């Protein structure tokens, strides 16, 4: 990451000496490797997350089917 300063002509210039912490910078130029949006996962961790999502989806699907089944049964008993 690079600390930038704004010049009088509204352009940005890399500071000659970079500070130890970037909290004092007005503007920061970061590369993609500096900013990680996703947490790096191992294959095992990814599989665990995918399994948890699949179980949540299957549970919701099962409740939906059960609700439709019960609704269909109550409609049959009314006629």
C-alpha distances in whole Angstrom, upper triangle without the diagonal:
4,7,10,13,16,19,23,23,21,18,14,13,10,11,13,13,9,11,11,11,9,12,13,11,13,10,7,6,5,7,10,10,7,9,13,16,18,19,20,24,26,29,32,29,29,33,33,31,33,37,36,35,39,41,40,41,44,45,44,46,49,49,50,52,54,54,56,58,59,59,61,64,64,65,68,69,70,72
4,6,10,13,16,19,20,18,15,11,10,7,8,10,10,7,9,11,11,9,12,12,9,11,9,6,5,7,9,13,13,10,13,16,19,22,23,24,27,30,33,35,33,33,36,37,35,37,40,39,39,42,44,43,44,47,48,47,49,52,52,53,55,57,57,58,61,62,62,64,67,67,68,70,72,73,74
4,7,10,13,17,18,16,14,10,9,6,6,9,9,6,8,10,10,7,10,9,6,8,6,5,6,9,12,16,16,13,15,19,21,24,25,26,30,33,36,38,35,35,39,39,37,39,42,41,40,44,46,44,45,49,49,49,51,54,54,54,57,58,58,59,62,63,63,65,68,68,69,71,73,73,75
4,7,10,13,14,12,10,6,5,5,5,9,10,9,11,14,13,10,12,10,7,7,5,6,7,11,14,17,18,16,17,21,23,26,27,29,32,35,38,40,38,37,41,41,39,41,44,43,42,45,48,46,47,50,51,50,52,55,55,55,58,60,59,60,63,64,64,66,69,69,69,72,74,74,76
4,6,10,11,10,8,6,5,6,6,10,11,11,12,16,15,12,13,11,8,7,7,9,11,14,17,21,22,19,20,24,26,29,31,32,36,39,42,44,41,41,44,45,42,44,47,46,45,48,50,49,49,53,54,53,55,58,57,57,60,62,61,63,66,67,66,68,71,71,71,74,76,76,78
4,7,8,6,6,5,6,9,10,13,15,15,16,19,18,15,16,14,10,8,8,11,12,16,19,22,24,22,22,26,27,31,32,34,38,41,44,46,43,42,46,46,44,45,49,48,46,49,52,50,50,54,54,53,55,58,58,57,61,62,62,63,66,67,66,68,71,71,71,74,76,76,77
4,5,5,5,6,7,10,11,13,16,16,18,22,21,19,19,17,14,12,12,14,15,19,22,25,27,25,26,29,31,34,36,38,41,44,47,49,47,46,50,50,47,49,52,51,50,53,55,53,54,57,58,57,59,62,61,61,64,66,65,66,69,70,69,72,74,74,74,78,79,79,81
4,5,7,9,11,14,14,17,19,20,21,25,24,22,22,19,17,14,15,18,19,23,25,28,30,28,29,33,33,37,39,41,45,48,50,52,50,49,53,53,50,52,55,54,52,56,58,56,56,60,60,59,61,64,63,63,66,68,67,68,71,72,71,73,76,76,76,79,81,80,82
4,6,9,11,14,16,18,21,22,23,27,26,23,24,21,19,16,16,18,19,22,25,28,30,28,29,32,33,37,39,41,44,47,50,52,50,48,52,53,50,51,55,54,52,55,57,55,55,59,60,58,60,63,63,62,65,67,66,67,70,71,70,72,75,75,75,78,80,79,81
4,7,10,13,15,18,20,20,22,25,24,21,21,19,16,13,13,15,16,19,22,25,27,25,26,29,30,33,36,37,41,44,47,49,46,45,49,49,46,47,51,50,48,51,53,51,52,55,56,54,56,59,59,58,61,63,62,63,66,67,66,68,71,71,71,74,76,76,77
4,7,10,13,15,18,18,20,23,23,19,21,19,15,13,11,14,13,17,19,22,24,23,23,27,28,32,34,35,39,42,44,47,44,43,47,47,45,46,49,49,47,50,52,50,51,54,55,54,55,59,58,58,61,63,62,63,66,67,66,68,71,71,71,74,76,76,77
4,7,9,12,15,14,16,20,19,16,18,16,12,10,9,10,10,14,16,19,21,20,21,24,25,29,31,32,36,39,42,44,41,41,44,45,42,44,47,46,45,48,50,49,49,52,53,52,54,57,57,56,59,62,61,62,65,66,65,67,70,70,70,73,75,75,77
4,6,9,12,12,14,18,18,15,17,15,12,11,10,11,10,14,16,20,21,19,21,25,26,30,31,33,36,39,42,44,42,41,45,46,43,45,48,47,46,49,52,50,51,54,55,54,56,59,59,59,61,64,63,64,67,68,68,70,72,73,73,76,78,78,79
4,6,9,8,11,15,15,13,16,14,11,11,10,9,9,12,14,18,19,17,19,23,25,28,29,30,34,37,39,42,39,39,43,43,41,43,46,46,45,48,50,49,49,53,54,53,55,58,58,58,61,63,62,63,66,67,67,69,72,72,73,75,77,77,79
4,5,6,9,12,13,12,14,12,9,11,10,10,11,14,16,20,21,18,20,24,26,30,30,31,35,38,41,43,41,40,44,45,43,44,48,47,46,49,51,50,51,54,55,54,57,59,59,59,62,64,64,65,68,69,69,71,74,74,74,77,79,79,81
4,6,10,13,15,14,17,14,13,15,14,14,14,16,19,22,22,20,23,26,29,32,32,33,37,39,42,44,42,42,46,47,45,47,50,49,49,52,54,53,54,57,58,57,59,62,62,62,65,67,67,68,71,72,72,74,77,77,78,80,82,82,84
4,6,9,12,12,15,13,12,14,14,14,14,16,19,22,22,19,22,25,28,31,31,32,35,38,41,43,41,41,45,45,43,46,49,48,48,51,53,52,53,56,57,56,58,61,61,62,64,66,66,68,70,71,71,73,76,76,77,80,81,81,84
4,7,8,8,12,10,9,12,12,11,12,13,16,19,19,16,18,22,25,27,27,28,32,34,38,39,37,38,41,41,40,42,45,44,44,47,49,48,49,52,53,53,55,57,58,58,61,62,62,64,67,67,68,70,72,72,73,76,78,78,80
4,5,6,9,8,8,12,12,11,13,15,17,20,20,16,19,22,24,27,27,28,32,34,38,39,37,37,41,41,39,42,44,43,43,47,48,47,48,52,52,52,54,57,57,57,60,62,61,63,66,66,67,69,71,71,72,75,77,77,79
4,7,9,9,10,14,15,13,15,15,18,20,19,16,18,21,24,26,25,26,30,32,36,37,34,35,39,39,37,40,42,41,42,45,46,45,47,50,50,50,53,55,55,56,59,60,60,62,64,65,65,68,70,70,71,74,75,76,78
4,6,7,8,12,13,11,14,14,17,19,18,14,16,19,21,23,23,25,28,31,34,35,33,33,37,37,35,38,40,39,39,42,44,42,44,47,48,47,50,52,52,53,56,57,57,59,61,62,62,65,67,67,68,71,72,72,75
4,5,5,9,9,8,11,11,15,17,17,13,14,17,19,22,22,24,27,30,34,35,32,33,36,36,34,36,39,38,38,41,43,41,43,46,46,46,48,51,51,51,54,55,55,57,60,60,60,63,65,65,66,69,70,71,73
4,6,8,10,10,13,14,17,19,19,16,16,19,20,23,23,26,29,32,35,36,33,34,37,37,34,37,40,38,38,41,43,41,43,46,46,45,48,50,50,51,54,55,54,56,59,59,59,62,64,64,65,68,69,69,72
4,7,9,10,14,15,19,21,22,18,19,22,23,26,27,29,32,35,39,40,37,37,41,40,38,41,43,42,41,45,46,45,46,49,49,49,51,54,53,54,57,58,58,60,62,63,63,65,67,67,68,71,73,73,75
4,5,7,10,12,16,19,19,16,17,20,22,25,26,28,31,34,38,39,36,36,40,40,37,40,43,41,40,44,46,44,45,49,49,48,50,53,53,53,56,58,57,59,62,62,62,64,67,67,67,70,72,72,74
4,7,10,13,17,19,21,18,18,21,22,26,27,29,33,36,39,40,37,37,41,41,38,40,43,42,41,44,46,44,45,48,49,48,50,53,52,52,56,57,56,58,61,61,61,63,66,66,66,69,71,71,73
4,7,10,13,16,18,15,15,19,20,23,25,27,30,34,36,38,35,35,39,39,36,38,41,40,39,42,44,42,43,47,47,46,48,51,51,51,54,55,55,56,59,60,59,62,64,64,65,68,69,69,71
4,6,10,13,14,11,12,15,17,20,22,23,27,30,33,35,32,32,36,36,33,35,39,37,36,40,42,40,41,45,45,44,46,49,49,49,52,54,54,55,58,59,58,61,63,63,64,67,68,69,71
4,7,10,12,10,11,14,16,19,21,22,26,29,32,34,32,31,35,35,33,34,38,37,36,39,41,40,40,44,45,44,46,49,49,49,52,54,53,55,57,59,58,60,63,63,64,67,68,69,70
4,7,8,6,7,11,13,16,18,19,22,25,28,30,28,27,31,32,29,31,34,34,33,36,38,37,38,41,42,41,43,46,46,46,49,51,51,52,55,56,56,58,61,61,62,64,66,66,68
4,5,5,7,10,12,15,16,17,21,23,26,28,26,25,29,30,28,29,33,33,32,34,37,36,37,40,41,41,42,45,46,46,48,50,50,51,54,56,55,57,60,61,61,64,66,66,68
4,5,5,7,9,12,14,14,18,20,22,25,23,22,26,27,25,26,29,29,28,31,33,33,33,36,38,37,39,42,42,42,45,47,47,48,51,52,52,54,56,57,58,60,62,63,64
4,6,7,10,11,12,12,16,18,21,23,21,21,24,26,24,25,29,29,28,31,33,33,33,36,38,38,39,42,43,43,45,47,48,49,51,53,53,55,57,58,59,61,63,64,66
4,6,10,12,13,13,17,20,23,25,23,22,26,27,25,27,30,30,29,32,34,33,34,37,39,38,40,43,44,44,46,48,48,50,52,54,54,56,58,59,60,62,64,64,66
4,6,9,10,12,16,19,21,24,21,20,24,25,22,24,27,27,26,29,31,30,31,34,35,35,37,40,40,40,43,45,45,46,49,50,50,52,55,55,56,59,60,61,63
4,6,7,8,12,15,18,20,17,17,20,21,19,20,24,23,23,26,28,27,28,31,32,32,34,36,37,37,40,42,42,43,46,47,47,49,52,52,53,56,57,58,60
4,7,9,12,16,18,20,17,16,19,20,17,18,22,21,20,23,25,24,25,28,29,29,31,33,34,34,37,39,39,40,43,44,44,46,48,49,50,52,54,55,57
4,6,9,12,14,16,13,12,15,16,13,15,18,18,17,20,22,22,22,25,27,27,28,31,32,32,34,36,37,38,40,42,42,44,46,47,48,50,52,53,55
4,6,10,12,14,11,11,14,14,12,15,18,17,17,20,22,22,23,26,27,27,29,31,32,33,35,37,38,39,41,42,43,45,47,48,49,51,53,54,56
4,7,10,12,10,9,13,14,13,15,18,18,18,21,23,23,24,27,28,29,30,32,34,34,36,38,39,41,42,44,45,46,48,50,51,53,54,56,58
4,6,8,6,6,10,10,10,12,14,15,16,18,20,20,22,24,25,26,28,30,31,32,34,36,37,38,40,42,43,44,46,47,49,50,52,54,55
4,5,5,6,9,10,11,12,14,16,17,18,20,21,23,24,26,27,29,30,32,33,35,36,38,39,41,42,44,45,47,48,50,51,53,55,56
4,6,5,6,9,10,10,12,14,15,16,18,20,21,22,24,26,26,28,30,31,32,34,36,37,38,40,42,43,44,46,48,49,51,52,54
4,5,5,6,9,10,10,12,14,15,16,19,20,21,22,25,25,27,29,30,31,33,35,36,37,39,40,42,43,45,46,48,49,51,53
4,5,5,6,9,10,11,13,14,15,17,19,20,21,23,24,26,27,29,30,32,33,35,36,38,39,41,42,44,45,47,48,50,52
4,5,5,6,9,10,11,12,14,16,17,18,20,21,22,24,26,27,28,30,32,33,34,36,37,39,40,42,43,45,47,48,50
4,5,5,6,9,10,10,12,14,15,16,18,20,21,22,24,25,26,28,30,31,32,34,36,37,38,40,42,43,45,46,48
4,5,5,6,9,10,11,12,14,15,16,19,20,21,23,24,26,27,29,30,31,33,35,36,37,39,41,42,43,45,47
4,5,5,6,9,10,11,12,14,15,17,18,20,21,23,24,26,27,29,30,32,33,35,36,38,39,41,42,44,46
4,5,5,6,9,10,11,12,14,15,16,18,20,21,22,24,26,27,28,30,31,33,34,36,37,39,41,42,44
4,5,5,6,9,10,10,12,14,15,16,18,20,21,22,24,26,26,28,30,31,33,34,36,37,39,41,42
4,5,5,6,9,10,11,12,14,15,17,18,20,21,23,25,26,27,29,30,32,33,35,36,38,39,41
4,5,5,6,9,10,11,12,14,16,17,18,20,21,23,24,26,27,29,30,32,33,35,36,38,40
4,5,5,6,9,10,10,12,14,15,16,18,20,21,22,24,25,27,28,30,31,33,35,36,38
4,5,5,6,9,10,10,12,14,15,16,18,20,21,22,24,26,27,28,30,31,33,35,37
4,6,5,6,9,10,11,12,14,15,17,19,20,21,23,24,26,27,29,30,32,33,35
4,5,5,6,9,10,11,12,14,15,17,18,20,21,23,24,26,27,29,31,32,34
4,5,5,6,9,10,10,12,14,15,16,18,20,21,22,24,26,27,29,30,32
4,5,5,6,9,10,11,12,14,15,16,18,20,21,22,24,26,27,29,31
4,5,5,6,9,10,11,12,14,15,16,18,20,21,23,24,26,27,29
4,5,5,6,9,10,11,12,14,15,16,18,20,21,23,25,26,28
4,5,5,6,9,10,10,12,14,15,16,18,20,21,23,25,26
4,6,5,6,9,10,10,12,14,15,16,18,20,21,23,25
4,5,5,6,9,10,10,12,14,15,16,18,20,21,23
4,5,5,6,9,10,10,12,14,15,17,19,20,22
4,5,5,6,8,10,11,12,14,15,17,19,21
4,5,5,6,8,10,11,12,14,16,17,19
4,6,5,6,9,10,10,12,14,16,17
4,5,5,6,9,10,11,13,15,16
4,5,5,6,9,10,11,13,15
4,5,5,6,9,10,11,13
4,6,5,6,9,10,11
4,5,5,6,9,10
4,5,5,6,9
4,6,5,7
4,6,6
4,6
4
